[in-house]
């Protein structure tokens, strides 16, 4: 498994990302994560849809909560051909609690806590913390990565406009 440094910081301190870097126009890597009911979910479950995958360190932090609420609001205007997934290392029960508390019904919450399958496949697993880096990937209907952004400073939000423009432009 490869390691990369210098891409992500937490309060200015550099962190190490583990896993394979994802490139534009490559076939999106498969992964297995867990839904809130503990059933497995894979990339194949979203076949034929445009997909936004937002990885966040933990929903129980203010920035992750703000980001997920924002994506939940934005998802209402994206159409039926777009799925929006938020993935974290939070336990599925914590994700379900958060979704209920904030009435987040437009995004799908999935957990990578068991195997870090997504984190390794997309190169966003933080070695020092065993959390996922803040990143966003857009996958088109052909299953190709058409947008990727790893947020440099973990306490910053992603560029929502760039993500939404990318998913609207995706085929």
Backbone as JSON, one array per atom type, in Angstrom:
{
  "sequence": "XXXXXXXXXXXXXXXXXXXXXXXXXXXXXXXXXXXXXXXXXXXXXXXXXXXXXXXXXXXXXXXXXXXXXXXXXXXXXXXXXXXXXXXXXXXXXXXXXXXXXXXXXXXXXXXXXXXXXXXXXXXXXXXXXXXXXXXXXXXXXXXXXXXXXXXXXXXXXXXXXXXXXXXXXXX",
  "N": [[0.85, -1.17, 0.0], [0.58, 2.17, -0.86], [2.05, 5.21, 0.47], [1.52, 8.63, 1.07], [2.74, 11.86, 1.69], [2.28, 15.27, 2.77], [-0.01, 16.1, 1.43], [-2.21, 16.55, 3.02], [-3.14, 18.31, 5.93], [-3.54, 18.74, 9.48], [-4.6, 21.25, 11.36], [-2.35, 22.57, 10.44], [-0.35, 20.69, 10.75], [1.42, 18.14, 9.12], [0.07, 15.16, 7.61], [-0.12, 11.61, 6.87], [-1.25, 10.0, 4.01], [-2.71, 6.93, 3.25], [-2.96, 4.36, 0.85], [-4.13, 3.88, -2.54], [-3.67, 6.42, -4.88], [-6.22, 8.2, -6.59], [-7.0, 8.8, -9.95], [-8.07, 11.17, -12.43], [-10.48, 10.24, -14.87], [-10.01, 7.53, -14.63], [-11.21, 4.18, -14.09], [-13.48, 4.0, -11.5], [-12.43, 2.91, -8.33], [-13.49, -0.1, -6.74], [-15.18, -0.69, -3.63], [-16.04, -1.77, -0.3], [-18.36, -0.97, 2.08], [-20.33, -0.1, 5.0], [-23.83, 0.16, 5.44], [-26.19, 2.05, 7.48], [-27.78, 0.01, 8.61], [-26.03, -2.05, 8.87], [-25.67, -3.61, 6.64], [-23.8, -4.58, 3.73], [-22.4, -2.29, 1.32], [-21.48, -1.53, -1.98], [-19.54, -0.09, -4.66], [-20.82, -0.92, -6.97], [-23.5, -0.85, -6.31], [-24.35, 1.62, -7.07], [-24.32, 1.76, -9.76], [-24.67, 3.12, -13.02], [-25.58, 5.56, -12.22], [-24.89, 9.05, -11.6], [-22.48, 9.89, -9.26], [-21.67, 11.34, -6.2], [-19.18, 11.18, -3.91], [-18.44, 11.98, -0.74], [-15.91, 12.09, 1.48], [-15.43, 12.22, 4.94], [-13.79, 13.17, 8.02], [-15.13, 12.8, 10.64], [-18.51, 12.77, 11.55], [-19.17, 13.9, 13.93], [-17.8, 16.22, 14.28], [-17.53, 19.77, 13.91], [-16.99, 20.89, 11.31], [-17.34, 18.71, 9.56], [-19.99, 18.11, 10.06], [-21.24, 20.5, 9.2], [-20.5, 20.39, 6.47], [-21.79, 18.01, 5.61], [-24.47, 18.61, 6.11], [-24.74, 20.72, 4.29], [-24.28, 19.4, 1.82], [-26.47, 17.67, 1.94], [-28.58, 19.52, 1.67], [-27.97, 20.56, -0.89], [-28.3, 18.29, -2.46], [-30.99, 18.02, -2.94], [-31.52, 19.44, -5.23], [-30.32, 18.18, -7.34], [-31.33, 16.17, -8.97], [-32.79, 13.0, -10.07], [-30.92, 11.33, -11.16], [-28.6, 11.46, -9.77], [-26.64, 10.41, -7.08], [-25.78, 11.0, -3.71], [-23.28, 10.39, -1.49], [-22.06, 10.18, 1.79], [-19.22, 9.31, 3.44], [-17.56, 7.94, 6.23], [-15.39, 7.09, 9.0], [-16.93, 6.76, 11.15], [-19.02, 4.86, 13.35], [-21.74, 2.92, 12.08], [-24.07, 3.27, 13.63], [-23.69, 5.72, 14.89], [-23.68, 7.36, 12.66], [-26.33, 7.01, 11.79], [-27.68, 8.12, 13.98], [-26.78, 10.78, 13.79], [-27.84, 11.49, 11.26], [-30.58, 11.28, 11.76], [-30.88, 13.22, 13.77], [-30.27, 15.58, 12.37], [-32.03, 15.45, 10.31], [-31.21, 14.46, 7.82], [-31.92, 13.38, 4.92], [-31.45, 13.25, 2.26], [-28.91, 12.49, 1.59], [-26.82, 9.59, 1.5], [-25.57, 7.77, 4.11], [-22.6, 6.08, 4.77], [-20.41, 3.7, 6.3], [-16.94, 3.27, 6.78], [-15.61, 2.02, 8.73], [-15.03, -0.65, 9.42], [-13.27, -2.1, 7.56], [-11.75, -0.19, 6.27], [-11.89, -0.03, 3.54], [-12.77, 1.75, 1.5], [-11.16, 3.99, 2.12], [-8.54, 2.99, 1.67], [-8.77, 2.2, -1.05], [-9.24, 4.62, -2.35], [-7.21, 6.19, -1.53], [-7.31, 7.86, 0.77], [-7.07, 7.33, 3.44], [-6.07, 8.22, 6.61], [-3.08, 7.71, 8.04], [-2.0, 8.29, 10.63], [-4.26, 8.76, 12.19], [-6.3, 6.98, 11.61], [-8.59, 7.8, 10.28], [-10.72, 9.14, 7.69], [-9.55, 11.31, 5.16], [-10.7, 14.6, 4.36], [-12.38, 14.69, 1.46], [-13.58, 14.76, -1.95], [-15.18, 12.95, -4.47], [-16.3, 12.62, -7.78], [-18.19, 10.51, -9.71], [-18.91, 9.37, -12.9], [-21.69, 8.22, -15.02], [-20.62, 6.11, -16.36], [-18.95, 4.96, -14.62], [-16.51, 6.15, -14.13], [-13.96, 8.18, -12.66], [-14.51, 11.53, -12.55], [-14.01, 13.82, -11.25], [-11.96, 14.88, -8.61], [-11.04, 15.79, -5.37], [-8.95, 16.47, -2.8], [-9.09, 17.89, 0.26], [-6.87, 20.2, 1.45], [-6.33, 21.25, 4.14], [-7.61, 19.78, 6.94], [-9.53, 21.02, 8.52], [-10.89, 22.68, 6.86], [-13.61, 23.38, 4.59], [-14.86, 21.67, 1.65], [-14.68, 22.72, -1.85], [-17.62, 23.52, -2.73], [-18.98, 24.51, -4.99], [-17.32, 23.75, -7.14], [-17.57, 20.96, -6.98], [-20.34, 20.59, -7.42], [-20.62, 21.73, -9.96], [-19.06, 19.9, -11.38], [-20.5, 17.48, -11.13], [-22.83, 18.16, -12.45], [-21.86, 18.52, -15.02], [-21.03, 16.01, -15.65], [-21.37, 12.97, -17.52]],
  "CA": [[0.0, 0.0, 0.0], [1.43, 3.36, -0.94], [1.87, 6.28, 1.44], [1.83, 9.96, 0.53], [2.74, 12.91, 2.7], [2.24, 16.63, 2.25], [-1.28, 16.43, 0.78], [-3.22, 16.88, 4.01], [-2.67, 18.74, 7.25], [-4.53, 19.0, 10.52], [-4.14, 22.44, 12.06], [-1.03, 22.87, 9.93], [0.57, 19.56, 10.93], [1.28, 17.2, 8.0], [-0.39, 13.8, 7.86], [0.21, 10.64, 5.83], [-2.38, 9.29, 3.4], [-2.43, 5.55, 2.87], [-3.84, 3.84, -0.19], [-3.81, 4.21, -3.92], [-4.21, 7.7, -5.37], [-7.2, 8.09, -7.66], [-6.74, 9.74, -11.04], [-9.21, 11.5, -13.29], [-10.8, 9.39, -16.02], [-9.79, 6.11, -14.36], [-12.36, 3.45, -13.57], [-13.57, 4.21, -10.05], [-12.13, 1.69, -7.59], [-14.57, -0.67, -5.95], [-14.97, -0.7, -2.18], [-17.16, -2.29, 0.48], [-18.57, -0.24, 3.33], [-21.55, -0.55, 5.68], [-24.98, 1.04, 5.6], [-26.57, 2.14, 8.89], [-28.33, -1.26, 9.1], [-24.88, -2.96, 8.86], [-25.57, -4.37, 5.39], [-22.7, -4.07, 2.9], [-22.67, -1.49, 0.13], [-20.31, -1.44, -2.85], [-19.69, 0.86, -5.77], [-21.78, -1.49, -7.92], [-24.86, -0.46, -5.91], [-24.66, 2.92, -7.66], [-24.06, 1.64, -11.2], [-25.57, 3.84, -13.91], [-25.92, 6.87, -11.64], [-23.81, 9.97, -11.25], [-22.26, 9.68, -7.83], [-20.77, 12.18, -5.43], [-18.76, 10.55, -2.65], [-17.73, 12.92, 0.12], [-15.36, 11.45, 2.68], [-15.24, 13.17, 6.03], [-13.16, 12.52, 9.18], [-16.14, 12.35, 11.6], [-19.71, 13.6, 11.58], [-19.27, 14.54, 15.23], [-17.0, 17.45, 14.32], [-18.33, 20.86, 13.36], [-16.81, 21.07, 9.86], [-17.96, 17.57, 8.88], [-21.42, 18.29, 10.21], [-21.61, 21.59, 8.28], [-20.36, 19.89, 5.1], [-22.81, 17.01, 5.31], [-25.75, 19.34, 6.02], [-24.73, 21.47, 3.02], [-24.5, 18.45, 0.73], [-27.86, 17.22, 2.04], [-29.41, 20.57, 1.08], [-27.68, 20.63, -2.33], [-28.77, 17.07, -3.12], [-32.4, 18.2, -3.31], [-31.59, 20.09, -6.54], [-29.43, 17.52, -8.3], [-32.06, 15.27, -9.87], [-32.87, 11.59, -9.72], [-29.79, 10.56, -11.71], [-27.41, 11.72, -8.94], [-26.64, 9.91, -5.69], [-24.78, 11.67, -2.89], [-22.89, 9.53, -0.39], [-21.07, 10.68, 2.73], [-18.57, 8.17, 4.06], [-16.63, 8.26, 7.31], [-15.03, 5.96, 9.84], [-17.89, 6.69, 12.25], [-19.82, 3.65, 13.39], [-23.04, 3.12, 11.42], [-25.06, 3.74, 14.59], [-23.45, 7.15, 15.07], [-24.15, 8.0, 11.43], [-27.8, 7.01, 11.81], [-28.1, 9.1, 14.98], [-26.54, 12.1, 13.22], [-28.81, 11.7, 10.16], [-31.88, 11.51, 12.37], [-30.85, 14.5, 14.47], [-30.25, 16.7, 11.42], [-33.01, 15.17, 9.26], [-30.47, 14.33, 6.57], [-32.57, 12.3, 4.19], [-31.07, 13.34, 0.84], [-27.6, 11.86, 1.43], [-26.7, 8.25, 2.04], [-24.42, 7.65, 5.01], [-21.99, 4.75, 4.84], [-19.28, 3.64, 7.23], [-15.75, 2.55, 6.35], [-14.89, 1.72, 9.97], [-14.64, -2.06, 9.58], [-12.12, -2.54, 6.76], [-11.09, 0.95, 5.6], [-11.86, -0.42, 2.13], [-12.83, 2.97, 0.7], [-9.97, 4.79, 2.41], [-7.4, 2.41, 0.96], [-9.01, 2.19, -2.5], [-9.23, 5.98, -2.88], [-6.01, 6.87, -1.04], [-7.65, 8.93, 1.7], [-6.98, 6.86, 4.83], [-5.02, 8.94, 7.33], [-2.31, 6.73, 8.8], [-1.82, 8.66, 12.03], [-5.53, 8.9, 12.91], [-7.25, 6.0, 11.09], [-9.79, 8.5, 9.83], [-10.65, 9.49, 6.28], [-9.3, 12.71, 4.85], [-11.82, 15.3, 3.72], [-12.18, 14.61, 0.01], [-14.81, 14.56, -2.72], [-15.0, 12.3, -5.76], [-17.5, 12.52, -8.61], [-18.09, 9.37, -10.62], [-19.95, 9.51, -13.93], [-22.55, 7.06, -15.23], [-19.8, 5.02, -16.89], [-18.13, 4.45, -13.53], [-15.18, 6.77, -14.19], [-13.75, 9.34, -11.8], [-14.44, 12.74, -13.38], [-13.61, 14.93, -10.37], [-11.43, 14.47, -7.31], [-10.46, 16.89, -4.62], [-8.58, 16.21, -1.41], [-8.98, 19.18, 0.91], [-5.53, 20.31, 2.05], [-6.42, 21.39, 5.6], [-8.79, 19.02, 7.37], [-10.54, 21.87, 9.15], [-11.53, 23.49, 5.81], [-14.67, 22.74, 3.82], [-14.52, 21.51, 0.24], [-15.2, 23.71, -2.8], [-18.93, 22.99, -3.11], [-19.32, 24.91, -6.36], [-16.57, 22.89, -8.07], [-18.18, 19.62, -6.92], [-21.67, 20.63, -8.06], [-20.37, 21.94, -11.4], [-18.54, 18.65, -11.94], [-21.55, 16.47, -11.25], [-23.77, 18.62, -13.49], [-21.19, 18.35, -16.31], [-20.74, 14.58, -15.87], [-22.33, 12.25, -18.36]],
  "C": [[0.9, 1.24, 0.0], [1.09, 4.36, 0.16], [2.3, 7.58, 0.8], [1.76, 10.97, 1.66], [2.65, 14.27, 2.0], [0.94, 17.03, 1.57], [-2.31, 16.97, 1.76], [-2.53, 17.32, 5.31], [-3.85, 18.82, 8.2], [-3.97, 20.09, 11.4], [-2.67, 22.72, 11.72], [-0.02, 21.74, 10.04], [0.36, 18.53, 9.82], [0.88, 15.8, 8.46], [-0.03, 12.92, 6.67], [-1.06, 9.99, 5.32], [-1.91, 7.92, 2.93], [-3.43, 5.13, 1.81], [-3.42, 4.34, -1.55], [-4.46, 5.53, -4.34], [-5.15, 7.44, -6.53], [-6.91, 9.16, -8.69], [-8.01, 10.0, -11.83], [-9.27, 10.54, -14.46], [-10.48, 7.92, -15.8], [-11.11, 5.49, -13.92], [-12.35, 3.61, -12.05], [-13.3, 2.89, -9.32], [-13.34, 1.2, -6.79], [-14.2, -0.6, -4.47], [-16.18, -1.37, -1.54], [-17.21, -1.52, 1.78], [-19.9, -0.73, 3.92], [-22.6, 0.55, 5.71], [-25.32, 1.11, 7.09], [-27.17, 0.84, 9.47], [-27.3, -2.38, 9.1], [-24.8, -3.84, 7.61], [-24.46, -3.75, 4.53], [-23.21, -3.25, 1.72], [-21.37, -1.43, -0.65], [-20.56, -0.4, -3.92], [-20.74, 0.38, -6.76], [-23.23, -1.13, -7.57], [-25.3, 0.87, -6.53], [-24.45, 2.92, -9.17], [-25.13, 2.39, -12.01], [-26.0, 5.2, -13.4], [-24.69, 7.75, -11.62], [-23.69, 9.9, -9.74], [-21.28, 10.7, -7.28], [-20.46, 11.4, -4.16], [-17.94, 11.58, -1.89], [-17.23, 12.15, 1.33], [-15.07, 12.54, 3.71], [-14.58, 12.45, 7.21], [-14.16, 11.98, 10.2], [-17.3, 13.33, 11.62], [-19.86, 14.35, 12.9], [-18.32, 15.72, 15.39], [-17.77, 18.53, 13.57], [-18.2, 20.98, 11.84], [-17.48, 19.93, 9.09], [-19.48, 17.67, 8.94], [-21.94, 19.37, 9.25], [-21.57, 21.1, 6.84], [-21.49, 18.93, 4.73], [-24.19, 17.66, 5.23], [-25.83, 20.1, 4.7], [-24.98, 20.53, 1.84], [-25.92, 17.9, 0.76], [-28.8, 18.24, 1.41], [-29.21, 20.65, -0.44], [-28.25, 19.44, -3.09], [-30.22, 17.2, -3.6], [-32.54, 18.75, -4.72], [-30.78, 19.39, -7.62], [-30.13, 16.56, -9.25], [-31.93, 13.82, -9.47], [-31.69, 10.76, -10.24], [-28.51, 10.75, -10.91], [-27.64, 11.14, -7.54], [-25.52, 10.64, -4.95], [-24.53, 10.82, -1.65], [-21.88, 10.26, 0.48], [-20.53, 9.46, 3.47], [-17.58, 8.64, 5.11], [-16.28, 6.98, 8.04], [-15.95, 5.86, 11.06], [-18.63, 5.36, 12.2], [-21.17, 3.92, 12.71], [-24.11, 3.66, 12.36], [-24.92, 5.24, 14.83], [-23.92, 7.92, 13.84], [-25.67, 8.09, 11.41], [-28.33, 8.03, 12.81], [-27.95, 10.52, 14.43], [-27.59, 12.42, 12.15], [-30.2, 11.99, 10.71], [-31.94, 12.88, 13.04], [-30.95, 15.68, 13.51], [-31.2, 16.49, 10.24], [-32.36, 15.12, 7.87], [-30.99, 13.11, 5.81], [-32.18, 12.25, 2.71], [-29.7, 12.71, 0.56], [-27.66, 10.46, 2.02], [-25.44, 8.21, 2.89], [-23.91, 6.22, 4.94], [-20.72, 4.83, 5.67], [-18.16, 2.77, 6.68], [-14.98, 2.01, 7.55], [-14.35, 0.29, 10.02], [-13.33, -2.39, 8.86], [-11.29, -1.42, 6.16], [-10.93, 0.67, 4.11], [-11.88, 0.81, 1.22], [-11.56, 3.78, 0.88], [-8.75, 4.3, 1.68], [-7.57, 2.49, -0.56], [-8.9, 3.57, -3.12], [-8.07, 6.81, -2.33], [-6.26, 7.99, -0.06], [-7.66, 8.47, 3.17], [-5.8, 7.56, 5.49], [-4.34, 7.97, 8.3], [-2.28, 7.05, 10.29], [-3.12, 8.62, 12.84], [-6.54, 7.79, 12.64], [-8.63, 6.63, 10.89], [-9.63, 8.73, 8.34], [-10.37, 10.97, 6.14], [-10.57, 13.3, 4.24], [-11.53, 15.34, 2.22], [-13.53, 14.44, -0.65], [-14.43, 13.97, -4.07], [-16.34, 12.32, -6.48], [-17.24, 11.41, -9.62], [-19.24, 9.48, -11.62], [-20.71, 8.21, -14.12], [-21.8, 5.86, -15.82], [-18.88, 4.42, -15.82], [-16.72, 4.99, -13.51], [-15.13, 7.98, -13.26], [-13.62, 10.57, -12.7], [-14.12, 13.99, -12.55], [-13.05, 14.32, -9.1], [-10.79, 15.68, -6.66], [-10.2, 16.42, -3.19], [-8.33, 17.57, -0.78], [-7.68, 19.21, 1.71], [-5.58, 20.34, 3.58], [-7.73, 20.75, 6.06], [-9.88, 19.86, 8.0], [-11.22, 22.8, 8.16], [-12.63, 22.68, 5.13], [-14.22, 22.58, 2.37], [-15.08, 22.66, -0.59], [-16.51, 23.16, -3.37], [-19.27, 23.3, -4.56], [-18.6, 24.02, -7.37], [-17.17, 21.48, -8.12], [-19.49, 19.62, -7.7], [-21.54, 20.88, -9.56], [-19.91, 20.65, -12.06], [-19.63, 17.61, -12.12], [-22.58, 16.88, -12.31], [-23.17, 18.41, -14.89], [-20.95, 16.88, -16.65], [-21.82, 13.95, -16.75], [-22.7, 10.92, -17.74]]
}
